[in-house]
C-alpha cells in the first residue's frame, strides 16, 4: 500500500515538473537538476515513512 502511494506521488510530481517546464520552456539541464532534487526528496520521505 505504501509503495503505491509513493509511486502515485512520484507520478504527480513528475507530471507537475513536466507541465511547468513546458510553460517556462527552460533548458534540459535545469530539468535534470530538478528531477534529481525530487528523487532525493522522495527517497527521504520514503525513509521517514518506514
mmCIF entry with sequence, helices, sheets and N, C-alpha, C, O atoms, coordinates in Angstrom:
data_MODEL
# 
_entry.id   MODEL 
# 
_entity.id                         1 
_entity.type                       polymer 
_entity.pdbx_number_of_molecules   1 
# 
_entity_poly.entity_id                      1 
_entity_poly.type                           'polypeptide(L)' 
_entity_poly.nstd_linkage                   no 
_entity_poly.nstd_monomer                   no 
_entity_poly.pdbx_seq_one_letter_code       
;(UNK)(UNK)(UNK)(UNK)(UNK)(UNK)(UNK)(UNK)(UNK)(UNK)(UNK)(UNK)(UNK)(UNK)(UNK)(UNK)
(UNK)(UNK)(UNK)(UNK)(UNK)(UNK)(UNK)(UNK)(UNK)(UNK)(UNK)(UNK)(UNK)(UNK)(UNK)(UNK)
(UNK)(UNK)(UNK)(UNK)(UNK)(UNK)(UNK)(UNK)(UNK)(UNK)(UNK)(UNK)(UNK)(UNK)(UNK)(UNK)
(UNK)(UNK)
;
_entity_poly.pdbx_seq_one_letter_code_can   XXXXXXXXXXXXXXXXXXXXXXXXXXXXXXXXXXXXXXXXXXXXXXXXXX 
_entity_poly.pdbx_strand_id                 A 
# 
loop_
_entity_poly_seq.entity_id 
_entity_poly_seq.num 
_entity_poly_seq.mon_id 
_entity_poly_seq.hetero 
1 1  UNK n 
1 2  UNK n 
1 3  UNK n 
1 4  UNK n 
1 5  UNK n 
1 6  UNK n 
1 7  UNK n 
1 8  UNK n 
1 9  UNK n 
1 10 UNK n 
1 11 UNK n 
1 12 UNK n 
1 13 UNK n 
1 14 UNK n 
1 15 UNK n 
1 16 UNK n 
1 17 UNK n 
1 18 UNK n 
1 19 UNK n 
1 20 UNK n 
1 21 UNK n 
1 22 UNK n 
1 23 UNK n 
1 24 UNK n 
1 25 UNK n 
1 26 UNK n 
1 27 UNK n 
1 28 UNK n 
1 29 UNK n 
1 30 UNK n 
1 31 UNK n 
1 32 UNK n 
1 33 UNK n 
1 34 UNK n 
1 35 UNK n 
1 36 UNK n 
1 37 UNK n 
1 38 UNK n 
1 39 UNK n 
1 40 UNK n 
1 41 UNK n 
1 42 UNK n 
1 43 UNK n 
1 44 UNK n 
1 45 UNK n 
1 46 UNK n 
1 47 UNK n 
1 48 UNK n 
1 49 UNK n 
1 50 UNK n 
# 
_struct_asym.id          A 
_struct_asym.entity_id   1 
# 
loop_
_struct_conf.conf_type_id 
_struct_conf.id 
_struct_conf.pdbx_PDB_helix_id 
_struct_conf.beg_label_comp_id 
_struct_conf.beg_label_asym_id 
_struct_conf.beg_label_seq_id 
_struct_conf.pdbx_beg_PDB_ins_code 
_struct_conf.end_label_comp_id 
_struct_conf.end_label_asym_id 
_struct_conf.end_label_seq_id 
_struct_conf.pdbx_end_PDB_ins_code 
_struct_conf.beg_auth_comp_id 
_struct_conf.beg_auth_asym_id 
_struct_conf.beg_auth_seq_id 
_struct_conf.end_auth_comp_id 
_struct_conf.end_auth_asym_id 
_struct_conf.end_auth_seq_id 
_struct_conf.pdbx_PDB_helix_class 
_struct_conf.details 
_struct_conf.pdbx_PDB_helix_length 
HELX_P HELX_P1 AA1 UNK A 2  ? UNK A 24 ? UNK A 2  UNK A 24 1 ? 23 
HELX_P HELX_P2 AA2 UNK A 28 ? UNK A 49 ? UNK A 28 UNK A 49 1 ? 22 
# 
_struct_conf_type.id          HELX_P 
_struct_conf_type.criteria    ? 
_struct_conf_type.reference   ? 
# 
loop_
_atom_site.group_PDB 
_atom_site.id 
_atom_site.type_symbol 
_atom_site.label_atom_id 
_atom_site.label_alt_id 
_atom_site.label_comp_id 
_atom_site.label_asym_id 
_atom_site.label_entity_id 
_atom_site.label_seq_id 
_atom_site.pdbx_PDB_ins_code 
_atom_site.Cartn_x 
_atom_site.Cartn_y 
_atom_site.Cartn_z 
_atom_site.occupancy 
_atom_site.B_iso_or_equiv 
_atom_site.pdbx_formal_charge 
_atom_site.auth_seq_id 
_atom_site.auth_comp_id 
_atom_site.auth_asym_id 
_atom_site.auth_atom_id 
_atom_site.pdbx_PDB_model_num 
ATOM 1   N N  . UNK A 1 1  ? 0.834  -1.204 0.000   1.00 0.00 ? 1  UNK A N  1 
ATOM 2   C CA . UNK A 1 1  ? 0.000  0.000  0.000   1.00 0.00 ? 1  UNK A CA 1 
ATOM 3   C C  . UNK A 1 1  ? 0.873  1.261  0.000   1.00 0.00 ? 1  UNK A C  1 
ATOM 4   O O  . UNK A 1 1  ? 0.642  2.201  -0.761  1.00 0.00 ? 1  UNK A O  1 
ATOM 5   N N  . UNK A 1 2  ? 1.884  1.250  0.878   1.00 0.00 ? 2  UNK A N  1 
ATOM 6   C CA . UNK A 1 2  ? 2.771  2.418  0.963   1.00 0.00 ? 2  UNK A CA 1 
ATOM 7   C C  . UNK A 1 2  ? 3.496  2.666  -0.361  1.00 0.00 ? 2  UNK A C  1 
ATOM 8   O O  . UNK A 1 2  ? 3.669  3.811  -0.779  1.00 0.00 ? 2  UNK A O  1 
ATOM 9   N N  . UNK A 1 3  ? 3.917  1.581  -1.013  1.00 0.00 ? 3  UNK A N  1 
ATOM 10  C CA . UNK A 1 3  ? 4.633  1.709  -2.289  1.00 0.00 ? 3  UNK A CA 1 
ATOM 11  C C  . UNK A 1 3  ? 3.733  2.341  -3.342  1.00 0.00 ? 3  UNK A C  1 
ATOM 12  O O  . UNK A 1 3  ? 4.192  3.145  -4.153  1.00 0.00 ? 3  UNK A O  1 
ATOM 13  N N  . UNK A 1 4  ? 2.467  1.982  -3.333  1.00 0.00 ? 4  UNK A N  1 
ATOM 14  C CA . UNK A 1 4  ? 1.516  2.544  -4.298  1.00 0.00 ? 4  UNK A CA 1 
ATOM 15  C C  . UNK A 1 4  ? 1.374  4.046  -4.086  1.00 0.00 ? 4  UNK A C  1 
ATOM 16  O O  . UNK A 1 4  ? 1.334  4.809  -5.051  1.00 0.00 ? 4  UNK A O  1 
ATOM 17  N N  . UNK A 1 5  ? 1.300  4.469  -2.838  1.00 0.00 ? 5  UNK A N  1 
ATOM 18  C CA . UNK A 1 5  ? 1.173  5.898  -2.526  1.00 0.00 ? 5  UNK A CA 1 
ATOM 19  C C  . UNK A 1 5  ? 2.407  6.657  -3.006  1.00 0.00 ? 5  UNK A C  1 
ATOM 20  O O  . UNK A 1 5  ? 2.283  7.721  -3.613  1.00 0.00 ? 5  UNK A O  1 
ATOM 21  N N  . UNK A 1 6  ? 3.590  6.122  -2.739  1.00 0.00 ? 6  UNK A N  1 
ATOM 22  C CA . UNK A 1 6  ? 4.833  6.775  -3.172  1.00 0.00 ? 6  UNK A CA 1 
ATOM 23  C C  . UNK A 1 6  ? 4.888  6.854  -4.691  1.00 0.00 ? 6  UNK A C  1 
ATOM 24  O O  . UNK A 1 6  ? 5.284  7.882  -5.241  1.00 0.00 ? 6  UNK A O  1 
ATOM 25  N N  . UNK A 1 7  ? 4.496  5.783  -5.375  1.00 0.00 ? 7  UNK A N  1 
ATOM 26  C CA . UNK A 1 7  ? 4.506  5.772  -6.839  1.00 0.00 ? 7  UNK A CA 1 
ATOM 27  C C  . UNK A 1 7  ? 3.543  6.821  -7.398  1.00 0.00 ? 7  UNK A C  1 
ATOM 28  O O  . UNK A 1 7  ? 3.869  7.513  -8.363  1.00 0.00 ? 7  UNK A O  1 
ATOM 29  N N  . UNK A 1 8  ? 2.368  6.938  -6.799  1.00 0.00 ? 8  UNK A N  1 
ATOM 30  C CA . UNK A 1 8  ? 1.392  7.934  -7.258  1.00 0.00 ? 8  UNK A CA 1 
ATOM 31  C C  . UNK A 1 8  ? 1.921  9.346  -7.043  1.00 0.00 ? 8  UNK A C  1 
ATOM 32  O O  . UNK A 1 8  ? 1.770  10.209 -7.908  1.00 0.00 ? 8  UNK A O  1 
ATOM 33  N N  . UNK A 1 9  ? 2.540  9.579  -5.895  1.00 0.00 ? 9  UNK A N  1 
ATOM 34  C CA . UNK A 1 9  ? 3.115  10.897 -5.621  1.00 0.00 ? 9  UNK A CA 1 
ATOM 35  C C  . UNK A 1 9  ? 4.207  11.217 -6.635  1.00 0.00 ? 9  UNK A C  1 
ATOM 36  O O  . UNK A 1 9  ? 4.290  12.342 -7.128  1.00 0.00 ? 9  UNK A O  1 
ATOM 37  N N  . UNK A 1 10 ? 5.040  10.233 -6.946  1.00 0.00 ? 10 UNK A N  1 
ATOM 38  C CA . UNK A 1 10 ? 6.120  10.438 -7.906  1.00 0.00 ? 10 UNK A CA 1 
ATOM 39  C C  . UNK A 1 10 ? 5.554  10.798 -9.277  1.00 0.00 ? 10 UNK A C  1 
ATOM 40  O O  . UNK A 1 10 ? 6.061  11.701 -9.942  1.00 0.00 ? 10 UNK A O  1 
ATOM 41  N N  . UNK A 1 11 ? 4.511  10.099 -9.697  1.00 0.00 ? 11 UNK A N  1 
ATOM 42  C CA . UNK A 1 11 ? 3.878  10.382 -10.991 1.00 0.00 ? 11 UNK A CA 1 
ATOM 43  C C  . UNK A 1 11 ? 3.300  11.795 -11.006 1.00 0.00 ? 11 UNK A C  1 
ATOM 44  O O  . UNK A 1 11 ? 3.455  12.519 -11.989 1.00 0.00 ? 11 UNK A O  1 
ATOM 45  N N  . UNK A 1 12 ? 2.639  12.187 -9.924  1.00 0.00 ? 12 UNK A N  1 
ATOM 46  C CA . UNK A 1 12 ? 2.067  13.530 -9.840  1.00 0.00 ? 12 UNK A CA 1 
ATOM 47  C C  . UNK A 1 12 ? 3.154  14.594 -9.911  1.00 0.00 ? 12 UNK A C  1 
ATOM 48  O O  . UNK A 1 12 ? 3.021  15.580 -10.635 1.00 0.00 ? 12 UNK A O  1 
ATOM 49  N N  . UNK A 1 13 ? 4.228  14.389 -9.157  1.00 0.00 ? 13 UNK A N  1 
ATOM 50  C CA . UNK A 1 13 ? 5.317  15.369 -9.131  1.00 0.00 ? 13 UNK A CA 1 
ATOM 51  C C  . UNK A 1 13 ? 5.993  15.464 -10.492 1.00 0.00 ? 13 UNK A C  1 
ATOM 52  O O  . UNK A 1 13 ? 6.271  16.562 -10.973 1.00 0.00 ? 13 UNK A O  1 
ATOM 53  N N  . UNK A 1 14 ? 6.259  14.318 -11.116 1.00 0.00 ? 14 UNK A N  1 
ATOM 54  C CA . UNK A 1 14 ? 6.895  14.332 -12.436 1.00 0.00 ? 14 UNK A CA 1 
ATOM 55  C C  . UNK A 1 14 ? 5.997  15.027 -13.456 1.00 0.00 ? 14 UNK A C  1 
ATOM 56  O O  . UNK A 1 14 ? 6.476  15.798 -14.288 1.00 0.00 ? 14 UNK A O  1 
ATOM 57  N N  . UNK A 1 15 ? 4.706  14.755 -13.391 1.00 0.00 ? 15 UNK A N  1 
ATOM 58  C CA . UNK A 1 15 ? 3.767  15.415 -14.292 1.00 0.00 ? 15 UNK A CA 1 
ATOM 59  C C  . UNK A 1 15 ? 3.766  16.920 -14.083 1.00 0.00 ? 15 UNK A C  1 
ATOM 60  O O  . UNK A 1 15 ? 3.726  17.692 -15.042 1.00 0.00 ? 15 UNK A O  1 
ATOM 61  N N  . UNK A 1 16 ? 3.811  17.329 -12.820 1.00 0.00 ? 16 UNK A N  1 
ATOM 62  C CA . UNK A 1 16 ? 3.838  18.757 -12.492 1.00 0.00 ? 16 UNK A CA 1 
ATOM 63  C C  . UNK A 1 16 ? 5.115  19.405 -13.014 1.00 0.00 ? 16 UNK A C  1 
ATOM 64  O O  . UNK A 1 16 ? 5.081  20.501 -13.574 1.00 0.00 ? 16 UNK A O  1 
ATOM 65  N N  . UNK A 1 17 ? 6.248  18.717 -12.826 1.00 0.00 ? 17 UNK A N  1 
ATOM 66  C CA . UNK A 1 17 ? 7.529  19.252 -13.300 1.00 0.00 ? 17 UNK A CA 1 
ATOM 67  C C  . UNK A 1 17 ? 7.520  19.399 -14.816 1.00 0.00 ? 17 UNK A C  1 
ATOM 68  O O  . UNK A 1 17 ? 7.955  20.422 -15.345 1.00 0.00 ? 17 UNK A O  1 
ATOM 69  N N  . UNK A 1 18 ? 7.026  18.383 -15.515 1.00 0.00 ? 18 UNK A N  1 
ATOM 70  C CA . UNK A 1 18 ? 6.985  18.451 -16.974 1.00 0.00 ? 18 UNK A CA 1 
ATOM 71  C C  . UNK A 1 18 ? 6.051  19.567 -17.438 1.00 0.00 ? 18 UNK A C  1 
ATOM 72  O O  . UNK A 1 18 ? 6.343  20.258 -18.414 1.00 0.00 ? 18 UNK A O  1 
ATOM 73  N N  . UNK A 1 19 ? 4.930  19.743 -16.740 1.00 0.00 ? 19 UNK A N  1 
ATOM 74  C CA . UNK A 1 19 ? 3.965  20.781 -17.100 1.00 0.00 ? 19 UNK A CA 1 
ATOM 75  C C  . UNK A 1 19 ? 4.577  22.163 -16.924 1.00 0.00 ? 19 UNK A C  1 
ATOM 76  O O  . UNK A 1 19 ? 4.479  23.004 -17.817 1.00 0.00 ? 19 UNK A O  1 
ATOM 77  N N  . UNK A 1 20 ? 5.209  22.404 -15.775 1.00 0.00 ? 20 UNK A N  1 
ATOM 78  C CA . UNK A 1 20 ? 5.809  23.716 -15.521 1.00 0.00 ? 20 UNK A CA 1 
ATOM 79  C C  . UNK A 1 20 ? 7.000  23.943 -16.443 1.00 0.00 ? 20 UNK A C  1 
ATOM 80  O O  . UNK A 1 20 ? 7.242  25.073 -16.868 1.00 0.00 ? 20 UNK A O  1 
ATOM 81  N N  . UNK A 1 21 ? 7.750  22.885 -16.758 1.00 0.00 ? 21 UNK A N  1 
ATOM 82  C CA . UNK A 1 21 ? 8.895  23.009 -17.657 1.00 0.00 ? 21 UNK A CA 1 
ATOM 83  C C  . UNK A 1 21 ? 8.420  23.396 -19.053 1.00 0.00 ? 21 UNK A C  1 
ATOM 84  O O  . UNK A 1 21 ? 9.070  24.193 -19.729 1.00 0.00 ? 21 UNK A O  1 
ATOM 85  N N  . UNK A 1 22 ? 7.295  22.841 -19.489 1.00 0.00 ? 22 UNK A N  1 
ATOM 86  C CA . UNK A 1 22 ? 6.747  23.170 -20.801 1.00 0.00 ? 22 UNK A CA 1 
ATOM 87  C C  . UNK A 1 22 ? 6.298  24.632 -20.831 1.00 0.00 ? 22 UNK A C  1 
ATOM 88  O O  . UNK A 1 22 ? 6.445  25.309 -21.848 1.00 0.00 ? 22 UNK A O  1 
ATOM 89  N N  . UNK A 1 23 ? 5.750  25.116 -19.710 1.00 0.00 ? 23 UNK A N  1 
ATOM 90  C CA . UNK A 1 23 ? 5.308  26.507 -19.644 1.00 0.00 ? 23 UNK A CA 1 
ATOM 91  C C  . UNK A 1 23 ? 6.498  27.460 -19.689 1.00 0.00 ? 23 UNK A C  1 
ATOM 92  O O  . UNK A 1 23 ? 6.471  28.468 -20.395 1.00 0.00 ? 23 UNK A O  1 
ATOM 93  N N  . UNK A 1 24 ? 7.541  27.132 -18.930 1.00 0.00 ? 24 UNK A N  1 
ATOM 94  C CA . UNK A 1 24 ? 8.707  28.009 -18.857 1.00 0.00 ? 24 UNK A CA 1 
ATOM 95  C C  . UNK A 1 24 ? 9.616  27.848 -20.072 1.00 0.00 ? 24 UNK A C  1 
ATOM 96  O O  . UNK A 1 24 ? 10.360 28.764 -20.423 1.00 0.00 ? 24 UNK A O  1 
ATOM 97  N N  . UNK A 1 25 ? 9.554  26.672 -20.717 1.00 0.00 ? 25 UNK A N  1 
ATOM 98  C CA . UNK A 1 25 ? 10.396 26.365 -21.874 1.00 0.00 ? 25 UNK A CA 1 
ATOM 99  C C  . UNK A 1 25 ? 11.871 26.531 -21.528 1.00 0.00 ? 25 UNK A C  1 
ATOM 100 O O  . UNK A 1 25 ? 12.634 27.120 -22.293 1.00 0.00 ? 25 UNK A O  1 
ATOM 101 N N  . UNK A 1 26 ? 12.268 26.004 -20.361 1.00 0.00 ? 26 UNK A N  1 
ATOM 102 C CA . UNK A 1 26 ? 13.657 26.112 -19.913 1.00 0.00 ? 26 UNK A CA 1 
ATOM 103 C C  . UNK A 1 26 ? 14.493 24.959 -20.463 1.00 0.00 ? 26 UNK A C  1 
ATOM 104 O O  . UNK A 1 26 ? 13.972 24.050 -21.110 1.00 0.00 ? 26 UNK A O  1 
ATOM 105 N N  . UNK A 1 27 ? 15.802 25.012 -20.194 1.00 0.00 ? 27 UNK A N  1 
ATOM 106 C CA . UNK A 1 27 ? 16.732 24.012 -20.719 1.00 0.00 ? 27 UNK A CA 1 
ATOM 107 C C  . UNK A 1 27 ? 16.601 22.669 -20.027 1.00 0.00 ? 27 UNK A C  1 
ATOM 108 O O  . UNK A 1 27 ? 16.007 22.556 -18.955 1.00 0.00 ? 27 UNK A O  1 
ATOM 109 N N  . UNK A 1 28 ? 17.173 21.643 -20.668 1.00 0.00 ? 28 UNK A N  1 
ATOM 110 C CA . UNK A 1 28 ? 17.070 20.283 -20.129 1.00 0.00 ? 28 UNK A CA 1 
ATOM 111 C C  . UNK A 1 28 ? 17.946 20.101 -18.887 1.00 0.00 ? 28 UNK A C  1 
ATOM 112 O O  . UNK A 1 28 ? 17.650 19.257 -18.042 1.00 0.00 ? 28 UNK A O  1 
ATOM 113 N N  . UNK A 1 29 ? 19.019 20.883 -18.771 1.00 0.00 ? 29 UNK A N  1 
ATOM 114 C CA . UNK A 1 29 ? 19.908 20.738 -17.614 1.00 0.00 ? 29 UNK A CA 1 
ATOM 115 C C  . UNK A 1 29 ? 19.179 21.098 -16.331 1.00 0.00 ? 29 UNK A C  1 
ATOM 116 O O  . UNK A 1 29 ? 19.306 20.392 -15.331 1.00 0.00 ? 29 UNK A O  1 
ATOM 117 N N  . UNK A 1 30 ? 18.417 22.184 -16.342 1.00 0.00 ? 30 UNK A N  1 
ATOM 118 C CA . UNK A 1 30 ? 17.684 22.583 -15.141 1.00 0.00 ? 30 UNK A CA 1 
ATOM 119 C C  . UNK A 1 30 ? 16.615 21.546 -14.806 1.00 0.00 ? 30 UNK A C  1 
ATOM 120 O O  . UNK A 1 30 ? 16.320 21.315 -13.633 1.00 0.00 ? 30 UNK A O  1 
ATOM 121 N N  . UNK A 1 31 ? 16.041 20.927 -15.820 1.00 0.00 ? 31 UNK A N  1 
ATOM 122 C CA . UNK A 1 31 ? 15.034 19.891 -15.587 1.00 0.00 ? 31 UNK A CA 1 
ATOM 123 C C  . UNK A 1 31 ? 15.671 18.690 -14.908 1.00 0.00 ? 31 UNK A C  1 
ATOM 124 O O  . UNK A 1 31 ? 15.116 18.132 -13.961 1.00 0.00 ? 31 UNK A O  1 
ATOM 125 N N  . UNK A 1 32 ? 16.842 18.296 -15.401 1.00 0.00 ? 32 UNK A N  1 
ATOM 126 C CA . UNK A 1 32 ? 17.531 17.149 -14.801 1.00 0.00 ? 32 UNK A CA 1 
ATOM 127 C C  . UNK A 1 32 ? 17.886 17.436 -13.353 1.00 0.00 ? 32 UNK A C  1 
ATOM 128 O O  . UNK A 1 32 ? 17.748 16.566 -12.493 1.00 0.00 ? 32 UNK A O  1 
ATOM 129 N N  . UNK A 1 33 ? 18.341 18.652 -13.081 1.00 0.00 ? 33 UNK A N  1 
ATOM 130 C CA . UNK A 1 33 ? 18.699 19.023 -11.716 1.00 0.00 ? 33 UNK A CA 1 
ATOM 131 C C  . UNK A 1 33 ? 17.462 18.962 -10.824 1.00 0.00 ? 33 UNK A C  1 
ATOM 132 O O  . UNK A 1 33 ? 17.527 18.478 -9.694  1.00 0.00 ? 33 UNK A O  1 
ATOM 133 N N  . UNK A 1 34 ? 16.340 19.453 -11.337 1.00 0.00 ? 34 UNK A N  1 
ATOM 134 C CA . UNK A 1 34 ? 15.098 19.418 -10.573 1.00 0.00 ? 34 UNK A CA 1 
ATOM 135 C C  . UNK A 1 34 ? 14.646 17.995 -10.306 1.00 0.00 ? 34 UNK A C  1 
ATOM 136 O O  . UNK A 1 34 ? 14.179 17.685 -9.210  1.00 0.00 ? 34 UNK A O  1 
ATOM 137 N N  . UNK A 1 35 ? 14.783 17.120 -11.307 1.00 0.00 ? 35 UNK A N  1 
ATOM 138 C CA . UNK A 1 35 ? 14.386 15.723 -11.122 1.00 0.00 ? 35 UNK A CA 1 
ATOM 139 C C  . UNK A 1 35 ? 15.260 15.039 -10.086 1.00 0.00 ? 35 UNK A C  1 
ATOM 140 O O  . UNK A 1 35 ? 14.777 14.211 -9.314  1.00 0.00 ? 35 UNK A O  1 
ATOM 141 N N  . UNK A 1 36 ? 16.554 15.381 -10.063 1.00 0.00 ? 36 UNK A N  1 
ATOM 142 C CA . UNK A 1 36 ? 17.453 14.791 -9.063  1.00 0.00 ? 36 UNK A CA 1 
ATOM 143 C C  . UNK A 1 36 ? 17.027 15.229 -7.664  1.00 0.00 ? 36 UNK A C  1 
ATOM 144 O O  . UNK A 1 36 ? 17.020 14.424 -6.733  1.00 0.00 ? 36 UNK A O  1 
ATOM 145 N N  . UNK A 1 37 ? 16.670 16.513 -7.516  1.00 0.00 ? 37 UNK A N  1 
ATOM 146 C CA . UNK A 1 37 ? 16.228 17.017 -6.214  1.00 0.00 ? 37 UNK A CA 1 
ATOM 147 C C  . UNK A 1 37 ? 14.940 16.320 -5.790  1.00 0.00 ? 37 UNK A C  1 
ATOM 148 O O  . UNK A 1 37 ? 14.788 15.947 -4.627  1.00 0.00 ? 37 UNK A O  1 
ATOM 149 N N  . UNK A 1 38 ? 14.022 16.146 -6.723  1.00 0.00 ? 38 UNK A N  1 
ATOM 150 C CA . UNK A 1 38 ? 12.747 15.486 -6.413  1.00 0.00 ? 38 UNK A CA 1 
ATOM 151 C C  . UNK A 1 38 ? 12.988 14.036 -6.019  1.00 0.00 ? 38 UNK A C  1 
ATOM 152 O O  . UNK A 1 38 ? 12.383 13.541 -5.068  1.00 0.00 ? 38 UNK A O  1 
ATOM 153 N N  . UNK A 1 39 ? 13.867 13.352 -6.745  1.00 0.00 ? 39 UNK A N  1 
ATOM 154 C CA . UNK A 1 39 ? 14.174 11.960 -6.416  1.00 0.00 ? 39 UNK A CA 1 
ATOM 155 C C  . UNK A 1 39 ? 14.754 11.858 -5.013  1.00 0.00 ? 39 UNK A C  1 
ATOM 156 O O  . UNK A 1 39 ? 14.425 10.938 -4.264  1.00 0.00 ? 39 UNK A O  1 
ATOM 157 N N  . UNK A 1 40 ? 15.621 12.806 -4.657  1.00 0.00 ? 40 UNK A N  1 
ATOM 158 C CA . UNK A 1 40 ? 16.215 12.804 -3.318  1.00 0.00 ? 40 UNK A CA 1 
ATOM 159 C C  . UNK A 1 40 ? 15.133 13.028 -2.262  1.00 0.00 ? 40 UNK A C  1 
ATOM 160 O O  . UNK A 1 40 ? 15.156 12.393 -1.207  1.00 0.00 ? 40 UNK A O  1 
ATOM 161 N N  . UNK A 1 41 ? 14.190 13.924 -2.538  1.00 0.00 ? 41 UNK A N  1 
ATOM 162 C CA . UNK A 1 41 ? 13.100 14.191 -1.591  1.00 0.00 ? 41 UNK A CA 1 
ATOM 163 C C  . UNK A 1 41 ? 12.224 12.959 -1.422  1.00 0.00 ? 41 UNK A C  1 
ATOM 164 O O  . UNK A 1 41 ? 11.816 12.638 -0.306  1.00 0.00 ? 41 UNK A O  1 
ATOM 165 N N  . UNK A 1 42 ? 11.931 12.266 -2.514  1.00 0.00 ? 42 UNK A N  1 
ATOM 166 C CA . UNK A 1 42 ? 11.095 11.061 -2.438  1.00 0.00 ? 42 UNK A CA 1 
ATOM 167 C C  . UNK A 1 42 ? 11.789 9.991  -1.612  1.00 0.00 ? 42 UNK A C  1 
ATOM 168 O O  . UNK A 1 42 ? 11.159 9.326  -0.789  1.00 0.00 ? 42 UNK A O  1 
ATOM 169 N N  . UNK A 1 43 ? 13.099 9.825  -1.835  1.00 0.00 ? 43 UNK A N  1 
ATOM 170 C CA . UNK A 1 43 ? 13.853 8.835  -1.058  1.00 0.00 ? 43 UNK A CA 1 
ATOM 171 C C  . UNK A 1 43 ? 13.831 9.191  0.423   1.00 0.00 ? 43 UNK A C  1 
ATOM 172 O O  . UNK A 1 43 ? 13.668 8.321  1.278   1.00 0.00 ? 43 UNK A O  1 
ATOM 173 N N  . UNK A 1 44 ? 13.998 10.489 0.720   1.00 0.00 ? 44 UNK A N  1 
ATOM 174 C CA . UNK A 1 44 ? 13.986 10.929 2.117   1.00 0.00 ? 44 UNK A CA 1 
ATOM 175 C C  . UNK A 1 44 ? 12.625 10.664 2.752   1.00 0.00 ? 44 UNK A C  1 
ATOM 176 O O  . UNK A 1 44 ? 12.546 10.150 3.868   1.00 0.00 ? 44 UNK A O  1 
ATOM 177 N N  . UNK A 1 45 ? 11.562 11.013 2.046   1.00 0.00 ? 45 UNK A N  1 
ATOM 178 C CA . UNK A 1 45 ? 10.215 10.815 2.599   1.00 0.00 ? 45 UNK A CA 1 
ATOM 179 C C  . UNK A 1 45 ? 9.905  9.328  2.745   1.00 0.00 ? 45 UNK A C  1 
ATOM 180 O O  . UNK A 1 45 ? 9.208  8.928  3.677   1.00 0.00 ? 45 UNK A O  1 
ATOM 181 N N  . UNK A 1 46 ? 10.421 8.504  1.823   1.00 0.00 ? 46 UNK A N  1 
ATOM 182 C CA . UNK A 1 46 ? 10.205 7.059  1.921   1.00 0.00 ? 46 UNK A CA 1 
ATOM 183 C C  . UNK A 1 46 ? 10.900 6.511  3.162   1.00 0.00 ? 46 UNK A C  1 
ATOM 184 O O  . UNK A 1 46 ? 10.363 5.641  3.848   1.00 0.00 ? 46 UNK A O  1 
ATOM 185 N N  . UNK A 1 47 ? 12.099 7.024  3.449   1.00 0.00 ? 47 UNK A N  1 
ATOM 186 C CA . UNK A 1 47 ? 12.824 6.583  4.649   1.00 0.00 ? 47 UNK A CA 1 
ATOM 187 C C  . UNK A 1 47 ? 12.081 7.011  5.902   1.00 0.00 ? 47 UNK A C  1 
ATOM 188 O O  . UNK A 1 47 ? 11.985 6.246  6.862   1.00 0.00 ? 47 UNK A O  1 
ATOM 189 N N  . UNK A 1 48 ? 11.558 8.224  5.901   1.00 0.00 ? 48 UNK A N  1 
ATOM 190 C CA . UNK A 1 48 ? 10.812 8.716  7.067   1.00 0.00 ? 48 UNK A CA 1 
ATOM 191 C C  . UNK A 1 48 ? 9.522  7.930  7.244   1.00 0.00 ? 48 UNK A C  1 
ATOM 192 O O  . UNK A 1 48 ? 9.107  7.658  8.370   1.00 0.00 ? 48 UNK A O  1 
ATOM 193 N N  . UNK A 1 49 ? 8.883  7.561  6.126   1.00 0.00 ? 49 UNK A N  1 
ATOM 194 C CA . UNK A 1 49 ? 7.637  6.800  6.183   1.00 0.00 ? 49 UNK A CA 1 
ATOM 195 C C  . UNK A 1 49 ? 7.835  5.422  6.779   1.00 0.00 ? 49 UNK A C  1 
ATOM 196 O O  . UNK A 1 49 ? 6.948  4.907  7.461   1.00 0.00 ? 49 UNK A O  1 
ATOM 197 N N  . UNK A 1 50 ? 8.984  4.819  6.531   1.00 0.00 ? 50 UNK A N  1 
ATOM 198 C CA . UNK A 1 50 ? 9.278  3.489  7.090   1.00 0.00 ? 50 UNK A CA 1 
ATOM 199 C C  . UNK A 1 50 ? 9.659  3.657  8.526   1.00 0.00 ? 50 UNK A C  1 
ATOM 200 O O  . UNK A 1 50 ? 9.951  2.673  9.206   1.00 0.00 ? 50 UNK A O  1 
# 
